[in-house]
Amino acid sequence: SLGGKVVIGVCRRAKKQKVPVIAVVGGAEGDMQDAYAQGLSAVVSINRLPQDFSVSRRNSKENLAFTMQNVLRLLKI
């Protein structure tokens, strides 16, 4: 989770070094402001459609590949 020790620990260390952190997640809901304050740069969900997990899990490989292609395209700009 974005509030977890590992993610926030990475964000804090990256923030000190001025390194951006992008969290690629299955789904994102709720307030992200605390994570942003800790150094998170962006949150990107791999789910392209609002679907129940029982449906979206069948497409997770393709959705992750599509999302990462778009993140990499953005980083090239």
C-alpha positions in Angstrom: 0.0 0.0 0.0 1.1 3.6 -0.5 1.1 4.1 3.3 3.3 1.1 3.8 6.8 1.2 5.3 8.6 0.2 2.1 6.9 2.6 -0.2 7.2 5.6 2.1 10.8 4.6 3.0 11.7 4.6 -0.7 9.9 7.9 -1.2 11.7 9.6 1.7 15.2 8.5 0.5 14.4 9.5 -3.1 13.1 12.9 -2.0 16.5 13.6 -0.3 18.3 12.8 -3.5 15.7 14.7 -5.6 14.8 11.5 -7.5 11.2 11.1 -8.7 9.2 8.1 -7.6 6.3 6.7 -9.6 4.1 4.1 -7.9 2.5 1.7 -10.4 -0.5 0.2 -8.6 -3.4 -2.1 -9.3 -5.8 0.5 -8.1 -5.7 3.8 -6.2 -8.3 5.4 -4.0 -8.3 7.8 -1.2 -6.1 10.7 -0.3 -2.6 10.6 -1.7 -1.4 13.9 -0.1 0.6 12.3 2.7 2.5 10.0 0.2 3.1 13.0 -2.0 4.4 15.0 0.9 6.8 12.1 1.7 8.3 12.3 -1.8 5.9 10.3 -4.1 5.8 12.0 -7.5 2.9 10.2 -9.1 0.5 7.3 -8.9 -0.4 5.3 -11.9 -3.1 2.5 -11.9 -2.7 -0.4 -14.3 -6.4 -0.9 -14.5 -7.8 0.8 -17.6 -11.4 0.1 -16.8 -13.3 0.2 -13.5 -13.8 -3.5 -13.0 -14.0 -6.0 -10.1 -10.7 -7.7 -9.3 -12.2 -11.0 -10.4 -12.4 -9.6 -13.9 -9.4 -7.3 -14.0 -6.9 -10.0 -12.7 -7.4 -11.8 -16.0 -5.9 -8.8 -17.9 -3.3 -7.7 -15.4 -0.3 -8.7 -17.6 -1.6 -6.8 -20.6 -2.7 -3.9 -18.5 0.7 -3.6 -16.7 2.5 -3.8 -20.1 0.3 -1.1 -21.5 0.7 1.2 -18.5 4.5 0.8 -18.3 4.7 1.6 -22.1 2.9 4.8 -21.4 5.0 5.7 -18.3 8.1 5.2 -20.3 6.8 7.3 -23.2 6.1 10.1 -20.7 9.6 9.8 -19.2 11.1 10.2 -22.7 9.5 13.6 -23.1 
